[in-house]
Amino acid sequence: MSKNDTLEFVQTVPWETNLEEQGMRHSLEVFLDLINNAKKTLDIGQFYIFSLKGQPMEQVLDALVKAADERKVKIRMVIDKFFYGMYPQGADMLNQHKGVEVRTIDYSSTTGGIMHAKYIIADDEHVYVGSTNFDWLSLTNVHEIGVKVSNKGFAAIAKKVFETDWEICKTNKMPKFKGERQELPVFEVVYHDETVKISPVASPAVLTPNECGVEIDHIVKYIDSAKNSVFLNVMEYSPKSQYRPELYNGAYDDAFRRAAARGVQIKILVSDWCLHEPNLSYIKSLSCLPNIEVKIFTIPRLKDRYLPFARVQHCKYLIIDKARMWMGSSNWEPDYFSHTRNFSLLIEGFKPIRSMRQMFLNSWTSNYAEFLDLNKVYRKPYILD
């Protein structure tokens, strides 16, 4: 481990909220930091690109253009094909510049899922991983959390995930990985003067290189390892898919029930976008169990205008006791683990977990969170007017 191997948490704080975590940089600042300091390469996996004139995402796109045009940084980006059809402008603009290539990936013909990962790899050393989309709303009006890692070993595996998708964009075929899946790699980085361990995990298994961990397997192992407490903060939760009614994966739901049965104290915080079936029935069934509490997190609309697909708690992280956590881009529905591309990481260490436990408890005790009421008739919030 070198002195440059570091970790820091990254946030987006929605306008007109008091969700700011002191000492934690914002997504926009870190995105610009990675792009503006890149010397040779930028490899980016993103769900989509959506910008409006005058909004912060324009700064990110301008920085990418400047990196390619002025510093000759080679930029490659993979985005979802379906969502490119909805928001083509940013990708089309970038593709006009020499040294930039944006490809679309169509998982509908391979796994039947989508490109949902959100990461940036700069110079094969610095990596952002988290929940923040390349979307002006994700930089201003969605509650987001991610991590910036500086470590060449971790970056190398993130690069293998990127190269897998980059090739799929071209061939539209499933990858063929040689050999057996390897033991989960562990890398050391420094967080606030403490040496901590990190590991890369991805979804789905069929698209995950052998050098990288399979996300769902390690999430279940983490929950099963809990001795005292489990905190989950996620946008949507259900072991049954809202998009494919026939799809069910009870692995993480069963793990929560096992943990509660052995006396582990569990707190689950979901966004108000989870207030629909089948999600609502499953979180109600969890909340009925001893040792499990469920709260709904609602970010109110702006005072002077309505923003569709925004004002939502979009963080995705799991904290086990005071020593381990998962953080990434997956919502907790089976599709995200079995069909859809996501990239995440595991963290082990006292100080980073203490920071994220405090962030969780700040959200849990805030005015935006309320206990799930079994007798209340909930309605999913309108995300389009």
Residue pairs with C-beta under 8 A, 6 or more apart in sequence:
1 187
1 188
1 189
1 190
1 195
3 190
4 125
4 150
5 150
5 151
5 187
5 188
5 189
5 190
6 149
6 150
6 151
6 189
6 190
6 191
7 147
7 148
7 149
7 150
7 189
7 190
7 191
7 196
7 198
7 347
7 352
8 24
8 25
8 30
8 147
8 148
8 191
9 21
9 24
9 145
9 146
9 147
9 352
9 355
9 356
9 359
10 24
10 25
10 26
10 27
10 30
10 128
10 130
10 132
10 145
10 146
10 147
10 148
11 20
11 21
11 24
11 25
11 26
11 27
11 143
11 144
11 145
11 146
12 26
12 27
12 28
12 132
12 138
12 139
12 140
12 142
12 143
12 144
12 145
13 19
13 20
13 21
13 26
13 143
14 140
14 141
14 142
14 143
14 299
14 310
14 311
15 140
15 141
15 302
16 300
16 302
16 303
17 143
17 299
17 368
18 366
19 143
19 362
19 363
19 366
19 368
21 358
21 359
21 362
26 139
27 130
27 132
27 138
27 139
27 144
27 146
28 56
28 59
28 60
28 139
30 128
30 146
30 148
31 60
31 63
31 120
31 128
31 132
31 139
32 59
32 60
32 63
33 148
34 42
34 120
34 122
34 126
34 128
34 148
35 42
35 60
35 63
35 64
35 67
35 120
35 122
36 63
36 66
36 67
37 122
37 126
38 67
38 71
38 73
38 122
38 123
39 71
39 73
39 123
40 73
40 74
40 123
40 124
41 73
41 74
41 75
41 76
41 121
41 122
41 123
41 124
42 64
42 67
42 73
42 74
42 75
42 76
42 120
42 121
42 122
43 76
43 77
43 120
43 121
43 159
43 162
43 166
44 75
44 76
44 77
44 78
44 119
44 120
44 121
44 134
45 77
45 78
45 115
45 117
45 118
45 119
45 161
45 162
45 165
45 341
45 343
46 77
46 78
46 79
46 115
46 117
46 118
46 119
46 133
46 134
47 79
47 80
47 83
47 114
47 115
47 116
47 117
47 118
47 133
47 134
47 135
48 79
48 80
48 83
48 84
48 86
48 87
48 133
48 134
48 135
49 57
49 61
49 79
49 87
49 89
49 90
49 91
49 94
49 102
49 134
49 135
50 57
50 87
50 90
50 133
50 134
50 135
50 136
50 137
51 57
51 58
51 60
51 61
51 89
51 90
51 135
51 136
52 58
52 136
55 136
55 139
55 140
56 136
56 139
56 140
57 90
57 134
57 135
57 136
57 139
58 136
60 134
60 139
61 90
61 93
61 94
64 75
64 94
64 100
65 93
65 94
65 97
65 100
67 73
67 75
68 74
68 75
68 97
68 98
68 99
68 100
69 97
69 98
69 99
72 99
73 99
74 99
75 94
75 99
75 100
75 101
76 100
76 101
76 102
76 103
76 162
76 166
77 91
77 94
77 100
77 101
77 102
77 103
78 102
78 103
78 104
78 105
78 115
78 162
78 165
78 166
78 169
79 91
79 102
79 103
79 104
79 105
79 115
79 134
80 104
80 105
80 107
80 114
80 115
80 116
81 104
81 105
81 106
81 108
81 115
82 106
82 108
82 114
83 114
83 115
84 91
84 104
90 134
91 102
91 104
94 100
94 102
95 101
95 102
103 166
103 169
103 170
104 169
105 115
105 165
105 168
105 169
105 341
106 172
107 113
107 114
107 115
107 168
107 339
107 340
107 341
108 114
109 172
110 168
110 172
110 173
110 174
110 207
111 174
111 204
111 206
111 207
111 338
111 339
111 340
111 341
112 339
113 204
113 335
113 338
113 339
113 340
113 341
114 340
114 341
115 165
115 340
115 341
116 329
116 330
116 336
116 340
116 341
116 342
117 161
117 202
117 329
117 341
117 342
117 343
118 128
118 129
118 130
118 131
118 132
118 133
118 134
118 146
118 329
118 343
119 127
119 128
119 129
119 130
119 158
119 162
119 329
119 343
120 127
120 128
121 127
121 155
121 158
121 159
121 162
124 152
124 155
124 156
124 159
125 150
125 151
125 152
125 155
126 148
126 149
126 150
126 155
127 148
127 149
127 150
127 151
127 154
127 155
127 158
128 146
128 147
128 148
128 149
129 146
129 147
129 149
129 158
129 327
129 328
129 329
129 343
129 344
129 345
130 144
130 145
130 146
130 147
130 327
130 328
130 329
131 138
131 144
131 145
131 146
131 314
131 315
131 316
131 328
131 329
132 138
132 139
132 142
132 144
132 146
135 142
137 307
137 309
137 310
138 144
138 314
141 302
141 307
141 310
141 311
142 310
142 311
142 312
142 314
143 297
143 299
143 312
143 313
143 314
143 315
143 363
144 314
144 315
145 233
145 315
145 316
145 317
145 327
145 359
146 327
147 327
147 345
147 347
149 155
149 189
149 198
149 345
150 189
151 187
151 188
151 189
151 198
153 185
153 187
154 187
154 189
154 198
154 200
154 345
157 185
157 200
157 209
157 211
157 212
158 200
158 343
160 209
160 211
160 212
161 200
161 202
161 208
161 209
161 212
161 343
164 175
164 207
164 209
165 207
165 341
167 175
168 174
168 175
168 207
174 206
174 207
175 206
175 207
175 209
177 209
177 210
178 210
179 210
180 210
181 210
181 214
182 210
182 211
184 199
184 201
184 213
184 218
184 346
185 199
185 200
185 211
185 212
185 213
186 197
186 198
186 199
187 197
187 198
187 199
188 195
188 196
188 197
188 198
189 195
189 196
189 198
190 196
191 349
191 351
191 352
192 351
192 352
192 355
193 351
194 349
194 350
194 351
194 352
195 349
196 347
196 348
196 349
196 351
196 352
197 347
197 348
197 349
198 345
198 346
198 347
198 348
199 213
199 218
199 345
199 346
200 212
200 213
200 343
200 344
200 345
201 208
201 212
201 213
201 214
201 215
201 218
201 326
201 328
201 343
201 344
201 345
201 346
202 208
202 209
202 212
202 213
202 214
202 215
202 341
202 342
202 343
202 344
203 214
203 215
203 216
203 330
203 336
203 337
203 338
203 340
203 341
203 342
203 344
204 337
204 338
204 339
204 340
204 341
205 214
205 216
205 217
205 338
207 341
208 214
208 215
213 346
215 326
215 328
215 330
215 337
215 342
215 344
216 249
216 251
216 252
216 337
216 338
218 326
218 346
219 252
219 255
219 318
219 326
220 251
220 252
220 255
222 318
222 320
222 324
222 326
222 346
223 230
223 252
223 255
223 256
223 258
223 259
223 318
223 320
224 255
224 258
224 259
225 320
225 324
226 259
226 264
226 320
226 321
227 264
227 321
228 264
228 265
228 321
228 322
229 264
229 265
229 266
229 267
229 319
229 320
229 321
229 322
230 256
230 259
230 264
230 265
230 266
230 267
230 318
230 319
230 320
230 321
231 266
231 267
231 269
231 318
231 319
231 357
231 360
231 364
232 266
232 267
232 268
232 269
232 317
232 318
232 319
232 332
233 269
233 297
233 313
233 315
233 316
233 317
233 318
233 360
233 363
234 268
234 269
234 270
234 271
234 315
234 316
234 317
234 318
234 331
234 332
235 270
235 271
235 273
235 274
235 312
235 313
235 314
235 315
235 316
235 331
236 242
236 270
236 271
236 273
236 274
236 279
236 331
236 332
236 333
237 268
237 270
237 274
237 279
237 282
237 283
237 331
237 332
237 333
238 274
238 278
238 279
238 282
238 283
238 332
238 333
239 248
239 249
239 250
239 251
239 252
239 253
239 282
239 333
239 334
240 247
240 248
240 278
240 282
240 333
240 334
241 247
241 248
241 333
241 334
241 335
242 276
242 277
242 278
242 279
242 333
243 333
243 335
244 334
244 335
247 334
247 335
247 338
248 334
249 334
249 337
249 338
252 332
253 282
253 286
256 266
256 268
256 286
256 292
257 286
257 289
259 266
259 291
260 266
260 289
260 290
260 291
260 292
263 291
264 291
265 291
266 286
266 291
266 292
266 293
267 293
267 294
267 295
267 360
267 364
268 283
268 286
268 292
268 293
268 294
268 295
269 294
269 295
269 297
269 313
269 360
269 363
269 364
269 369
270 279
270 283
270 294
270 295
270 296
270 297
270 313
271 296
271 297
271 298
271 312
271 313
271 314
272 296
272 297
272 298
272 312
272 313
272 380
272 381
273 312
273 380
273 381
273 383
274 280
274 283
274 296
275 296
275 378
275 379
275 380
275 381
276 380
279 333
280 378
283 294
283 372
284 294
284 372
284 374
286 292
286 294
287 293
287 294
287 371
287 372
287 374
288 374
293 371
294 371
294 372
295 364
295 369
295 370
295 371
295 372
296 369
296 370
296 371
296 372
296 378
297 313
297 363
297 368
297 369
298 368
298 369
298 370
298 381
299 311
299 312
299 313
299 368
300 311
300 368
301 307
301 311
302 311
306 385
308 383
308 384
308 385
309 383
309 384
313 363
313 368
315 363
316 327
316 328
316 329
316 330
316 331
316 332
316 344
317 325
317 326
317 327
317 328
317 356
317 360
318 325
318 326
318 327
319 325
319 353
319 356
319 357
319 360
322 350
322 353
322 354
322 357
323 348
323 349
323 350
323 353
324 346
324 347
324 348
324 353
325 346
325 347
325 348
325 352
325 353
325 356
326 344
326 345
326 346
326 347
327 344
327 345
327 347
327 356
328 342
328 343
328 344
328 345
329 342
329 343
329 344
330 336
330 337
330 340
330 342
330 344
336 342
347 353
363 369
